[in-house]
Amino acid sequence: MNEHSADAVWHVDRRCTNCDVARQLAPELVAEVDGRSSIVRQPRTDAEEQALYAAAFACHTRSIRRGTRGPDPAFDPFPLRLSEHVHLCGHNSRHTAGANSYLLRRPVGNLMMIDTPRWSSALATKYAALGPITDVLLTHRDHAAHGREYADRFGARLWIHEGDLAAAPDADSVLRGTEPIGIADGVTAHPLPGHTEGSVLYVADETYCFSGDSFYWSRTDDDIAVAESVTWYSITELAASLARTAPRVRFEWLLPGHGDRKRLPADEFARRMHALAGRTGRLSPRPIDFTALRW
């Protein structure tokens, strides 16, 4: 890379909404400055350059630029493998507030999409190249924007909880109540009202926890956190949901819609989930405030 060439200089433009996705993918190069992401150091290695390309192709506002141009499609790393069974979709959508989405591979060879990237027929073709996608699982209403389009493209079932059914009224499978629901071999939906009335936690193989916006890994706290300042439905209900659900779930990977991902031993996550339920139970309702999020 020619560090002196204007076309080789990475930067973040003013469209950035401070969603944190770039900082998750290139944490050594991107940081929060004055309420938005900023490139704090230019890449020095090929691996760092690749990390910025991943951030650029995930960014929902297309704010991460290399010189005057957008990123070269030849360097698009998505779907990006996170583990043997999970890929990060990238290409986050403006219509889901820039949320992350995932592909989960099942033992028989099919995949499930958890929440959705921006809609594109070309992207759908890339994702389907990994194998047949049989289910699109929506964690809650805020991430429902492209569910029907992807489900129809894949010939998949679209899932949502009844509490958020208005966001996907044509869903094929509707989750009901607050008790755990087995939706496939090794995959359980745990209704978790709080962030929204119909928020759902999906846990696979006692290993992968797709938490939507119910909780996430906060780098600031170095711990699991709830987004108390953007809890749309009820922080009191979220506390009750966590108290009910924490003893029932085991996982090693936390994979949220917003906020950072984390891998820890299952016993450690179990301890932290118990503590999170206790902390959330001591919170009081507060006005919505996006600037108060602790990424």
BAFI-3210 file (N, C-alpha, C; in Angstrom, 3 decimals, decimal comma, padded with zeros to 6 digits):
// residues 295
n [1|2|3|4|5|6|7|8|9|10|11|12|13|14|15|16|17|18|19|20|21|22|23|24|25|26|27|28|29|30|31|32|33|34|35|36|37|38|39|40|41|42|43|44|45|46|47|48|49|50|51|52|53|54|55|56|57|58|59|60|61|62|63|64|65|66|67|68|69|70|71|72|73|74|75|76|77|78|79|80|81|82|83|84|85|86|87|88|89|90|91|92|93|94|95|96|97|98|99|100|101|102|103|104|105|106|107|108|109|110|111|112|113|114|115|116|117|118|119|120|121|122|123|124|125|126|127|128|129|130|131|132|133|134|135|136|137|138|139|140|141|142|143|144|145|146|147|148|149|150|151|152|153|154|155|156|157|158|159|160|161|162|163|164|165|166|167|168|169|170|171|172|173|174|175|176|177|178|179|180|181|182|183|184|185|186|187|188|189|190|191|192|193|194|195|196|197|198|199|200|201|202|203|204|205|206|207|208|209|210|211|212|213|214|215|216|217|218|219|220|221|222|223|224|225|226|227|228|229|230|231|232|233|234|235|236|237|238|239|240|241|242|243|244|245|246|247|248|249|250|251|252|253|254|255|256|257|258|259|260|261|262|263|264|265|266|267|268|269|270|271|272|273|274|275|276|277|278|279|280|281|282|283|284|285|286|287|288|289|290|291|292|293|294|295]
n.u [000,834|000,569|001,281|001,327|-000,308|-003,263|-005,481|-005,201|-005,782|-007,683|-010,882|-013,673|-016,820|-019,228|-021,717|-021,834|-023,431|-022,649|-022,851|-021,234|-020,348|-018,072|-016,039|-016,143|-015,146|-012,692|-010,967|-008,480|-008,017|-010,167|-012,045|-014,235|-014,854|-015,763|-018,490|-018,876|-017,673|-014,196|-011,273|-008,406|-005,877|-003,943|-003,960|-001,302|-000,581|-001,422|-003,459|-004,647|-005,564|-007,473|-009,247|-010,314|-011,602|-013,589|-015,014|-015,886|-017,599|-019,543|-020,681|-023,587|-024,225|-022,426|-020,141|-017,421|-014,540|-012,086|-009,785|-011,221|-013,091|-015,572|-015,379|-013,607|-015,417|-014,155|-012,839|-014,644|-015,422|-017,567|-020,067|-018,655|-016,668|-017,103|-016,985|-016,934|-019,603|-020,963|-021,534|-020,898|-023,056|-022,591|-022,864|-024,765|-027,976|-029,631|-032,256|-032,505|-031,276|-028,567|-027,942|-026,224|-026,250|-026,638|-025,549|-026,389|-025,156|-026,556|-026,428|-027,372|-026,838|-028,313|-028,968|-029,673|-030,850|-030,256|-031,876|-031,476|-029,350|-028,922|-031,287|-030,587|-030,541|-028,242|-026,635|-028,189|-027,792|-025,077|-025,133|-026,754|-025,102|-023,657|-025,219|-028,485|-030,879|-033,128|-034,681|-035,601|-034,910|-036,270|-035,240|-036,592|-038,870|-037,474|-035,582|-036,787|-037,031|-036,221|-036,997|-039,113|-038,435|-035,943|-036,719|-038,568|-036,899|-035,161|-036,935|-037,723|-038,848|-040,316|-039,812|-041,252|-042,017|-045,237|-045,653|-044,391|-045,574|-046,807|-044,776|-044,044|-046,382|-046,996|-045,583|-044,412|-044,209|-045,196|-044,105|-045,190|-046,225|-044,201|-042,590|-039,827|-039,260|-038,833|-037,518|-036,148|-033,989|-031,847|-032,056|-033,398|-035,964|-036,189|-038,508|-038,225|-039,392|-039,007|-036,793|-038,241|-041,744|-041,958|-039,412|-036,865|-034,701|-032,393|-031,017|-028,512|-027,473|-026,440|-024,365|-024,269|-025,562|-027,929|-028,734|-030,171|-031,296|-031,451|-029,424|-025,844|-022,248|-020,398|-017,695|-016,851|-017,738|-016,629|-018,184|-021,372|-024,158|-027,230|-029,132|-030,141|-030,921|-032,187|-034,424|-037,334|-039,828|-040,124|-038,140|-038,547|-039,966|-037,961|-036,090|-037,530|-037,752|-035,055|-034,446|-036,046|-035,053|-032,233|-031,340|-031,934|-030,485|-027,517|-024,444|-021,647|-020,882|-021,678|-023,769|-024,827|-027,290|-026,731|-023,844|-020,909|-019,477|-018,749|-016,718|-016,732|-016,135|-018,881|-019,733|-018,780|-020,249|-022,763|-022,541|-022,230|-024,641|-026,485|-025,692|-026,233|-029,030|-029,653|-028,570|-030,120|-032,613|-032,501|-032,702|-034,370|-037,126|-036,278|-035,867|-035,687|-032,477|-030,089|-027,466|-026,474|-025,608|-023,419|-020,958]
n.v [-001,186|002,219|004,606|007,320|008,029|009,690|008,231|005,966|006,445|005,853|006,819|008,037|009,149|011,872|010,720|008,720|006,922|006,166|003,427|001,364|-000,888|-000,834|-000,513|-002,915|-004,667|-003,687|-003,027|-001,979|000,077|001,760|004,050|005,599|008,952|012,075|011,332|009,660|007,077|006,931|006,824|006,045|005,269|004,475|001,443|-000,963|-003,445|-006,273|-007,733|-005,834|-004,054|-005,680|-005,927|-003,348|-003,288|-005,193|-003,784|-001,655|-002,908|-003,806|-001,541|000,346|002,835|003,240|004,687|004,376|004,976|004,569|006,651|008,622|006,874|004,250|000,966|-001,604|-004,089|-006,538|-007,080|-007,771|-009,458|-010,944|-013,580|-013,775|-016,002|-016,901|-019,007|-022,618|-023,110|-020,718|-017,799|-014,339|-012,039|-009,426|-006,354|-004,584|-003,111|000,017|000,015|-001,572|-000,267|-000,664|-003,218|-006,286|-009,444|-013,023|-016,282|-019,549|-022,730|-025,941|-029,406|-031,169|-029,884|-027,727|-024,143|-021,465|-018,141|-015,473|-012,648|-009,977|-008,949|-005,987|-005,864|-007,542|-009,053|-010,109|-010,401|-012,288|-014,486|-014,962|-015,716|-017,981|-019,683|-020,983|-023,043|-024,650|-022,395|-022,528|-021,288|-018,097|-016,255|-013,913|-011,670|-009,564|-006,785|-004,495|-005,459|-006,551|-005,740|-006,797|-009,389|-010,872|-010,686|-012,042|-014,571|-015,375|-015,425|-017,521|-019,581|-020,070|-020,443|-017,800|-016,456|-014,999|-013,405|-013,291|-010,913|-008,957|-009,123|-007,330|-006,189|-008,083|-009,267|-011,277|-013,490|-016,891|-018,639|-018,275|-017,384|-017,915|-016,748|-017,079|-019,186|-021,466|-022,576|-025,205|-025,062|-026,316|-029,160|-029,005|-026,239|-023,586|-021,285|-018,571|-016,649|-013,216|-010,767|-007,250|-005,431|-005,085|-005,866|-008,351|-009,535|-012,015|-014,633|-016,713|-019,869|-022,139|-025,447|-025,349|-023,622|-021,352|-018,129|-016,038|-012,908|-010,710|-007,481|-007,636|-008,086|-007,592|-007,726|-005,485|-003,472|-001,334|-001,904|-004,379|-006,696|-008,464|-006,551|-004,692|-002,717|-000,281|002,358|002,367|000,768|-000,168|-001,227|-002,276|-001,968|-003,185|-005,500|-006,683|-007,271|-009,206|-011,137|-011,864|-012,894|-015,143|-016,558|-016,771|-018,986|-021,069|-021,187|-022,075|-021,200|-020,507|-018,627|-015,276|-013,540|-010,757|-008,395|-005,642|-004,112|-005,698|-008,935|-012,007|-014,650|-017,088|-019,477|-021,709|-021,900|-019,517|-017,613|-018,317|-017,512|-014,765|-014,123|-014,591|-012,561|-010,345|-010,437|-009,783|-007,152|-005,826|-005,988|-004,003|-001,659|001,329|002,593|004,743|007,702|007,349|007,324|007,485|008,289|007,433|004,830|002,223|001,210]
n.w [000,000|-000,843|001,281|000,940|-001,077|-002,007|-002,712|-001,251|001,345|004,155|005,459|007,459|006,565|007,063|007,256|009,082|011,710|014,197|014,886|015,734|014,347|012,622|014,478|015,793|013,873|013,064|015,381|016,179|014,505|014,173|016,045|018,487|018,049|019,007|018,960|016,742|014,491|013,696|011,659|013,248|012,832|009,993|008,011|008,401|007,635|005,516|006,731|008,409|006,488|005,258|007,390|007,486|005,030|005,567|007,537|005,954|004,098|005,767|006,871|007,265|006,260|004,302|004,888|005,189|003,589|001,023|000,104|-002,415|-003,193|-002,931|-001,376|-003,154|-004,793|-005,147|-002,833|-000,919|001,995|002,871|002,979|006,215|007,911|011,247|012,990|012,984|012,440|012,087|010,215|009,631|008,178|007,194|005,221|006,386|007,116|006,465|007,230|009,423|011,413|011,120|012,068|012,950|011,224|010,853|009,672|010,378|010,422|010,156|011,376|009,367|007,048|006,087|006,426|008,734|008,706|010,820|011,684|009,255|006,510|004,405|001,710|-001,269|-004,371|-005,461|-003,177|-001,803|-003,442|-002,972|-000,262|-000,348|-001,665|000,238|001,062|001,351|002,598|005,067|006,967|008,220|010,921|012,956|015,397|016,568|016,131|015,139|013,416|011,226|008,600|005,999|005,998|004,736|002,023|001,866|002,845|000,891|-001,356|-000,689|-000,361|002,227|005,676|007,497|010,661|013,593|016,732|018,330|019,716|018,243|015,806|014,079|012,640|010,811|009,426|007,655|008,361|008,375|010,521|013,789|016,893|020,239|023,505|026,526|027,118|026,475|023,090|020,976|017,809|015,841|015,400|018,025|018,194|019,967|020,678|022,819|024,117|024,937|026,152|026,413|025,379|022,982|022,712|021,528|021,519|020,964|021,956|020,386|020,757|019,951|020,013|022,592|022,418|020,680|021,012|019,872|020,330|019,474|020,162|022,866|024,783|024,954|024,298|026,056|025,400|026,891|029,488|029,746|029,877|029,845|028,764|028,979|026,706|028,103|027,661|025,246|025,402|024,204|024,946|027,772|030,558|032,962|032,256|030,749|032,734|034,185|032,194|031,806|034,336|034,325|032,134|032,234|033,929|032,240|029,906|028,124|026,719|024,529|022,746|022,306|020,270|019,176|017,796|017,837|019,263|020,695|019,826|021,608|022,907|025,388|028,072|028,752|031,451|032,490|031,047|032,038|034,707|034,337|033,074|035,120|036,882|035,256|035,077|037,727|037,911|035,984|037,104|038,982|037,634|036,521|034,554|031,807|029,739|026,140|024,751|022,541|022,634|025,002|024,975|025,935|024,305]
ca.u [000,000|001,302|000,681|001,342|-001,297|-004,561|-006,450|-004,970|-006,076|-009,012|-011,524|-015,103|-017,492|-020,159|-022,968|-021,729|-024,436|-022,047|-023,489|-020,198|-019,978|-016,689|-015,133|-016,118|-014,408|-011,320|-010,853|-007,202|-007,910|-011,356|-012,460|-015,259|-014,312|-016,824|-019,801|-018,970|-016,450|-013,147|-010,035|-007,392|-004,570|-004,012|-003,474|000,120|-000,388|-002,528|-004,552|-005,344|-006,293|-008,643|-010,189|-011,025|-012,544|-014,745|-015,788|-016,514|-018,701|-020,597|-021,222|-024,909|-024,298|-021,328|-019,357|-015,987|-014,051|-010,634|-009,629|-012,494|-013,926|-016,062|-014,506|-013,608|-016,166|-013,287|-012,323|-015,771|-015,140|-018,784|-020,232|-017,384|-016,741|-016,739|-016,703|-017,258|-021,027|-021,577|-020,972|-021,438|-023,535|-022,128|-023,830|-025,824|-029,015|-030,157|-033,617|-032,429|-030,364|-027,202|-027,764|-025,544|-027,046|-025,785|-025,968|-026,096|-025,183|-027,064|-025,706|-027,816|-026,354|-029,045|-028,590|-030,689|-030,420|-030,772|-031,996|-031,151|-028,576|-029,717|-031,781|-029,978|-030,607|-026,866|-026,201|-028,905|-027,114|-023,835|-025,438|-027,294|-024,010|-023,166|-026,107|-029,901|-031,292|-034,488|-035,405|-035,153|-035,345|-036,222|-035,147|-037,588|-039,457|-036,531|-034,727|-037,675|-037,264|-036,008|-037,243|-039,957|-037,705|-034,973|-037,423|-039,118|-035,791|-034,608|-037,973|-037,545|-039,879|-040,020|-040,242|-041,274|-042,878|-046,533|-045,585|-043,895|-046,124|-047,157|-043,621|-043,963|-047,697|-047,079|-044,635|-044,888|-044,231|-045,342|-043,798|-046,182|-046,000|-042,887|-041,840|-038,927|-039,915|-037,901|-037,929|-035,404|-033,120|-030,740|-032,278|-034,512|-036,326|-036,562|-039,126|-037,542|-039,952|-038,280|-036,358|-039,562|-042,685|-041,764|-037,998|-036,594|-033,327|-032,250|-029,832|-028,253|-026,492|-025,822|-023,095|-024,444|-026,683|-028,237|-029,492|-030,847|-030,920|-031,794|-028,180|-024,667|-020,988|-019,942|-016,259|-016,677|-017,936|-015,986|-019,186|-022,668|-024,923|-028,491|-029,188|-031,244|-031,357|-033,009|-035,390|-038,554|-041,041|-040,147|-036,957|-039,053|-040,238|-036,677|-035,515|-038,269|-037,384|-033,703|-034,496|-036,675|-034,326|-030,815|-031,025|-032,329|-029,661|-026,065|-023,849|-020,241|-020,744|-022,722|-023,820|-025,939|-027,544|-025,921|-022,861|-019,834|-019,568|-017,789|-016,666|-016,262|-016,655|-020,307|-019,918|-018,532|-021,433|-023,856|-022,347|-022,476|-026,075|-027,129|-025,387|-026,950|-030,425|-029,712|-028,349|-031,252|-033,718|-032,353|-032,827|-035,666|-037,392|-035,640|-036,169|-034,828|-031,306|-029,109|-026,091|-026,060|-025,185|-022,046|-020,397]
ca.v [000,000|003,480|005,412|008,728|008,250|010,116|007,174|004,860|006,899|005,491|007,786|007,842|010,408|012,432|009,961|007,741|007,027|005,665|002,145|000,532|-002,056|-000,715|-000,691|-004,345|-005,397|-003,159|-002,303|-001,297|001,150|002,610|004,368|006,633|010,299|013,086|010,763|008,821|006,323|007,645|006,078|006,635|004,877|003,806|000,060|-001,176|-004,807|-006,763|-008,135|-004,620|-003,561|-006,548|-005,587|-002,136|-003,668|-005,812|-002,706|-000,871|-003,655|-003,975|-000,234|000,519|004,126|003,273|005,851|004,073|005,193|004,498|007,774|009,193|005,791|003,205|-000,214|-002,447|-005,313|-007,711|-007,294|-008,047|-010,735|-011,545|-013,916|-013,923|-017,118|-016,638|-020,305|-023,721|-023,168|-019,391|-016,750|-012,994|-011,678|-008,132|-005,600|-004,186|-002,336|001,240|-000,222|-002,288|000,546|-001,166|-004,411|-007,465|-010,647|-014,216|-017,550|-020,668|-024,011|-027,059|-030,659|-031,850|-029,151|-026,487|-022,982|-020,524|-016,742|-014,793|-011,270|-009,897|-007,831|-005,232|-006,739|-007,525|-010,365|-010,603|-010,871|-013,525|-015,549|-015,267|-016,441|-019,294|-020,532|-021,770|-024,186|-024,258|-021,631|-023,015|-020,487|-016,740|-016,049|-012,510|-011,537|-008,595|-005,951|-003,530|-006,128|-007,330|-005,031|-007,547|-010,799|-011,513|-010,774|-013,131|-015,846|-015,737|-015,758|-018,819|-020,576|-020,365|-020,014|-016,576|-016,587|-013,831|-013,603|-012,632|-009,562|-008,054|-009,624|-006,216|-005,881|-009,132|-009,916|-012,425|-014,522|-018,269|-019,301|-017,252|-017,838|-017,371|-016,929|-016,765|-020,401|-021,879|-023,278|-025,858|-024,775|-027,245|-029,999|-028,263|-024,789|-023,213|-019,872|-018,144|-015,318|-012,381|-009,414|-006,219|-004,446|-004,914|-006,829|-009,663|-009,909|-013,451|-015,126|-018,024|-020,577|-023,341|-026,462|-024,897|-023,009|-020,054|-017,337|-014,888|-012,160|-009,534|-006,278|-007,817|-007,834|-007,627|-007,587|-004,102|-003,307|-000,355|-002,582|-005,690|-007,581|-008,423|-005,363|-004,418|-001,354|000,271|003,660|002,168|-000,304|000,440|-001,771|-002,203|-002,480|-004,072|-006,781|-007,271|-007,857|-010,440|-012,101|-012,353|-013,727|-016,411|-017,238|-016,995|-020,351|-022,062|-021,149|-022,233|-020,883|-020,123|-017,483|-014,266|-012,981|-009,808|-007,558|-004,448|-004,372|-006,605|-010,385|-012,496|-016,091|-017,418|-020,772|-021,680|-021,620|-018,095|-016,890|-018,590|-016,633|-013,381|-013,965|-014,463|-011,221|-009,383|-010,434|-009,029|-005,723|-005,277|-005,877|-002,782|-000,494|001,988|003,124|006,016|008,144|006,847|008,172|006,704|008,716|006,864|003,456|001,930|000,188]
ca.w [000,000|-000,882|002,330|000,564|-002,124|-001,481|-002,977|-000,329|002,707|004,647|006,340|007,690|006,239|008,046|007,319|010,163|012,769|015,439|015,185|016,351|013,542|012,146|015,612|016,078|012,843|012,956|016,653|016,336|013,514|014,228|017,414|018,582|018,228|018,894|018,701|015,547|014,234|012,977|011,449|014,120|012,302|008,701|008,094|008,147|007,133|004,697|007,611|008,836|005,308|005,113|008,452|007,093|003,965|006,220|008,144|004,893|003,497|006,771|007,228|006,642|005,584|003,326|005,305|005,267|002,220|000,754|-000,796|-002,853|-003,723|-002,057|-001,406|-004,342|-004,522|-005,153|-001,476|-000,024|002,667|003,400|004,397|006,919|008,850|012,637|013,601|012,077|012,135|012,010|009,361|009,735|006,836|006,711|004,409|007,304|006,446|007,072|007,711|010,698|012,227|010,999|012,898|012,416|010,973|010,878|009,085|011,271|009,710|010,931|011,092|008,142|005,881|005,817|007,228|009,188|008,752|011,997|011,247|007,835|005,964|003,435|000,655|-002,591|-004,997|-005,601|-001,866|-001,513|-004,182|-002,253|000,971|-000,697|-002,144|001,375|001,257|001,399|003,780|005,258|007,949|008,551|012,295|013,353|016,848|017,024|015,090|014,575|012,440|010,360|007,338|004,757|006,265|003,726|000,753|001,938|002,978|-000,420|-002,259|-000,308|-000,131|003,650|006,612|008,226|012,052|014,458|017,901|018,216|020,258|017,198|014,548|013,195|011,790|009,793|009,539|006,749|008,793|008,195|011,822|014,825|018,247|021,170|024,924|027,082|027,393|025,392|021,995|020,064|016,435|014,984|016,207|018,627|018,176|020,830|020,785|024,172|024,102|025,920|026,061|027,140|024,380|022,379|023,288|020,925|021,378|021,090|022,017|019,752|021,248|019,151|020,421|023,844|022,015|020,039|021,502|019,019|021,334|018,948|020,901|024,277|025,501|024,080|025,021|026,095|025,598|027,956|030,768|029,709|030,454|029,176|029,131|028,296|026,162|028,897|027,148|024,037|025,650|023,691|025,558|029,228|031,250|034,008|031,605|030,375|033,958|034,459|031,156|032,077|035,537|033,930|031,062|032,538|034,385|031,237|028,700|028,159|025,425|024,545|021,844|022,338|018,920|019,207|016,632|018,087|020,302|020,299|020,003|022,597|023,178|026,734|028,515|029,078|032,876|032,708|030,575|032,971|035,859|033,924|032,808|036,427|037,383|034,414|035,505|038,973|037,644|035,231|038,040|039,784|036,763|036,423|033,207|031,497|028,370|025,070|024,532|021,779|022,941|026,279|024,817|026,358|023,418]
c.u [000,878|000,656|000,606|000,332|-002,634|-005,602|-006,301|-005,318|-007,518|-009,564|-012,992|-015,800|-018,580|-021,498|-022,973|-022,763|-023,932|-022,647|-022,525|-019,709|-018,526|-015,705|-015,067|-015,171|-012,965|-010,991|-009,539|-007,098|-009,051|-011,751|-013,543|-014,597|-015,454|-018,145|-019,969|-017,657|-015,472|-011,959|-008,945|-005,987|-004,783|-003,458|-002,003|000,402|-001,574|-003,724|-005,337|-006,126|-007,567|-009,691|-010,972|-011,981|-013,782|-015,627|-016,540|-017,715|-019,808|-021,337|-022,537|-025,081|-023,228|-020,393|-017,860|-015,433|-012,539|-010,340|-010,997|-013,494|-014,496|-015,175|-014,680|-014,352|-015,315|-012,769|-013,436|-015,559|-016,380|-019,441|-018,902|-017,511|-016,260|-016,359|-017,067|-018,704|-021,686|-020,786|-021,657|-021,828|-022,907|-023,234|-025,044|-026,746|-029,367|-031,495|-033,662|-031,467|-028,942|-026,912|-026,978|-026,542|-026,098|-026,406|-025,476|-026,232|-025,636|-026,391|-026,116|-027,466|-027,113|-028,542|-029,840|-030,076|-031,066|-030,681|-031,430|-030,208|-029,483|-030,151|-031,046|-030,063|-029,216|-026,326|-026,891|-028,258|-025,815|-024,111|-025,922|-026,224|-023,417|-023,994|-027,549|-030,241|-032,785|-035,329|-034,759|-035,757|-035,179|-036,201|-036,158|-037,938|-038,462|-035,684|-035,524|-037,731|-037,192|-036,330|-038,036|-039,215|-036,703|-035,670|-037,986|-038,017|-035,245|-035,653|-037,972|-038,764|-039,404|-040,651|-040,230|-042,174|-044,164|-046,508|-045,121|-044,463|-046,483|-046,015|-043,432|-045,276|-047,872|-046,054|-045,253|-045,041|-044,211|-045,095|-044,759|-045,768|-044,585|-042,055|-040,927|-039,658|-038,828|-038,365|-037,192|-034,518|-031,937|-030,933|-033,540|-034,704|-036,772|-037,190|-038,583|-038,102|-039,194|-037,813|-037,541|-040,469|-042,430|-040,315|-037,796|-035,095|-033,310|-030,938|-029,694|-027,172|-025,779|-024,467|-023,290|-025,704|-026,836|-029,227|-030,242|-030,352|-031,215|-030,589|-027,017|-023,414|-020,528|-018,437|-015,978|-016,755|-017,131|-016,918|-020,428|-023,424|-026,260|-028,451|-030,345|-031,768|-032,139|-033,889|-036,775|-039,799|-041,026|-038,882|-037,374|-039,347|-038,932|-036,014|-036,201|-037,906|-036,019|-033,688|-035,077|-035,763|-032,892|-030,529|-031,256|-031,360|-028,195|-025,538|-022,400|-019,959|-021,942|-022,667|-025,016|-026,166|-026,723|-025,013|-021,922|-020,191|-018,518|-017,874|-016,037|-016,711|-018,112|-020,547|-019,713|-019,709|-022,621|-023,750|-022,686|-023,952|-026,843|-026,908|-026,128|-028,413|-030,583|-029,543|-029,555|-032,467|-033,657|-032,480|-034,250|-035,880|-036,745|-035,991|-035,207|-033,704|-030,218|-027,674|-025,581|-025,603|-023,720|-021,465|-019,130]
c.v [001,248|004,440|006,884|009,036|008,614|009,023|005,995|005,225|006,571|006,605|007,416|009,161|010,740|011,704|008,952|007,996|006,465|004,321|001,124|-000,615|-001,986|-000,961|-002,154|-005,079|-004,925|-002,361|-001,571|-000,043|002,152|002,810|005,429|007,969|011,288|012,489|010,029|008,079|007,156|006,714|006,762|006,233|004,172|002,388|-000,050|-002,542|-005,188|-007,148|-006,916|-004,004|-004,376|-006,250|-004,330|-002,402|-004,327|-004,746|-001,909|-001,593|-003,979|-002,666|000,054|001,863|004,283|004,459|005,622|004,050|005,008|005,531|008,355|008,127|004,940|001,984|-001,024|-003,744|-006,578|-008,045|-007,535|-009,403|-011,504|-012,503|-014,316|-015,001|-016,698|-017,910|-021,376|-023,657|-021,811|-018,485|-015,426|-012,536|-010,399|-007,397|-005,190|-003,162|-001,068|000,965|-001,096|-001,569|000,000|-002,414|-005,500|-008,594|-011,805|-015,347|-018,675|-021,966|-025,116|-028,361|-031,338|-031,063|-027,895|-025,363|-022,227|-019,132|-016,101|-013,294|-011,150|-008,747|-007,005|-006,173|-006,482|-008,927|-010,970|-011,112|-012,186|-014,710|-015,952|-016,090|-017,859|-020,234|-021,374|-023,024|-023,720|-023,557|-021,872|-022,141|-019,120|-016,397|-014,582|-012,411|-010,541|-007,660|-005,014|-004,129|-006,892|-006,825|-005,908|-009,035|-011,494|-011,675|-011,927|-014,489|-016,296|-016,149|-017,153|-019,930|-021,029|-019,930|-018,771|-016,671|-015,237|-014,143|-012,787|-011,195|-008,528|-008,402|-008,504|-005,858|-006,903|-009,914|-011,131|-013,502|-015,910|-018,988|-018,227|-017,884|-017,172|-017,628|-016,582|-017,998|-020,763|-022,739|-023,900|-025,654|-025,637|-028,070|-029,179|-026,766|-024,467|-021,707|-019,597|-016,760|-014,477|-010,953|-008,438|-005,135|-004,080|-005,972|-008,234|-010,055|-011,390|-013,679|-016,493|-018,648|-021,887|-024,190|-026,124|-024,231|-021,579|-019,371|-016,102|-014,015|-010,962|-008,293|-006,416|-007,613|-008,068|-007,582|-006,136|-004,064|-002,313|-001,024|-003,868|-006,740|-007,569|-007,196|-005,363|-002,969|-000,619|001,587|003,558|000,927|000,256|000,003|-001,596|-002,792|-003,417|-005,453|-007,462|-007,919|-009,172|-011,523|-012,702|-013,261|-015,101|-017,232|-017,590|-018,410|-021,420|-022,158|-021,374|-021,945|-020,458|-018,914|-016,560|-013,505|-012,034|-009,110|-006,283|-004,724|-005,485|-008,069|-010,820|-014,006|-016,301|-018,837|-020,644|-021,357|-020,144|-017,257|-017,112|-017,678|-015,197|-013,133|-013,807|-013,056|-010,154|-009,295|-009,625|-007,540|-005,098|-005,097|-004,627|-001,509|000,048|002,475|004,495|006,420|007,513|007,839|007,342|007,061|008,079|005,416|003,287|000,833|-000,387]
c.w [000,000|000,119|001,955|-000,537|-001,504|-001,655|-002,018|001,110|003,068|005,531|006,494|007,420|007,260|008,116|008,456|011,245|014,094|015,866|015,783|015,481|013,089|013,278|016,048|015,130|012,702|014,220|016,854|015,472|013,594|015,685|017,365|018,898|017,997|018,415|017,388|015,364|013,423|012,797|012,276|013,714|010,977|008,819|007,712|007,538|006,258|005,564|008,092|007,679|005,100|006,176|008,099|005,934|004,570|006,855|007,082|004,295|004,494|007,037|006,501|005,955|004,504|003,595|005,288|003,855|002,158|-000,313|-001,138|-003,260|-002,590|-002,192|-002,684|-004,037|-004,497|-003,758|-000,457|000,659|003,099|002,412|005,033|007,983|010,238|013,372|012,589|011,606|011,938|011,073|009,686|008,332|006,304|005,983|005,238|006,640|007,211|007,761|008,958|011,652|012,226|011,790|012,175|012,202|010,725|010,072|009,986|010,495|010,645|010,512|009,796|006,887|005,538|006,719|007,665|009,162|009,972|011,760|009,829|007,516|005,045|002,316|-000,657|-003,150|-005,150|-004,268|-001,510|-002,222|-003,490|-001,000|000,660|-001,218|-001,022|001,604|001,315|002,713|003,975|006,178|008,085|009,900|012,660|014,872|017,398|015,881|014,415|013,455|011,391|008,921|006,085|004,909|005,187|002,407|000,780|002,055|001,636|-001,391|-001,968|-000,284|001,321|004,454|007,350|009,610|012,748|015,651|017,749|018,745|019,252|015,828|013,581|012,251|010,677|009,801|008,647|007,113|008,659|009,530|012,899|016,193|019,220|022,618|025,347|027,396|026,222|024,363|021,108|018,638|015,416|015,912|016,706|018,695|018,972|020,804|022,213|024,066|025,251|025,846|026,945|026,196|023,493|022,989|022,776|020,720|021,694|021,119|021,329|020,220|020,480|019,797|021,731|023,583|021,534|020,554|020,617|019,792|020,792|019,655|022,395|025,186|024,566|024,934|024,909|026,332|026,735|029,324|030,889|030,314|029,563|029,667|028,408|027,819|026,831|028,333|025,846|024,207|025,350|024,468|027,069|029,827|032,383|033,449|031,193|031,587|034,296|033,458|031,426|033,305|035,215|033,019|031,428|033,034|033,323|030,067|029,031|026,767|025,624|023,657|022,049|021,025|018,824|017,870|016,685|019,272|019,896|020,532|021,019|022,685|024,552|027,062|028,963|030,549|033,187|032,223|031,507|034,190|035,507|033,617|034,122|036,994|036,583|034,816|036,791|038,748|036,956|036,133|038,902|038,951|036,782|034,988|033,020|030,075|027,361|024,811|023,858|022,185|024,241|026,178|025,188|025,463|024,029]
res [m|n|e|h|s|a|d|a|v|w|h|v|d|r|r|c|t|n|c|d|v|a|r|q|l|a|p|e|l|v|a|e|v|d|g|r|s|s|i|v|r|q|p|r|t|d|a|e|e|q|a|l|y|a|a|a|f|a|c|h|t|r|s|i|r|r|g|t|r|g|p|d|p|a|f|d|p|f|p|l|r|l|s|e|h|v|h|l|c|g|h|n|s|r|h|t|a|g|a|n|s|y|l|l|r|r|p|v|g|n|l|m|m|i|d|t|p|r|w|s|s|a|l|a|t|k|y|a|a|l|g|p|i|t|d|v|l|l|t|h|r|d|h|a|a|h|g|r|e|y|a|d|r|f|g|a|r|l|w|i|h|e|g|d|l|a|a|a|p|d|a|d|s|v|l|r|g|t|e|p|i|g|i|a|d|g|v|t|a|h|p|l|p|g|h|t|e|g|s|v|l|y|v|a|d|e|t|y|c|f|s|g|d|s|f|y|w|s|r|t|d|d|d|i|a|v|a|e|s|v|t|w|y|s|i|t|e|l|a|a|s|l|a|r|t|a|p|r|v|r|f|e|w|l|l|p|g|h|g|d|r|k|r|l|p|a|d|e|f|a|r|r|m|h|a|l|a|g|r|t|g|r|l|s|p|r|p|i|d|f|t|a|l|r|w]
***
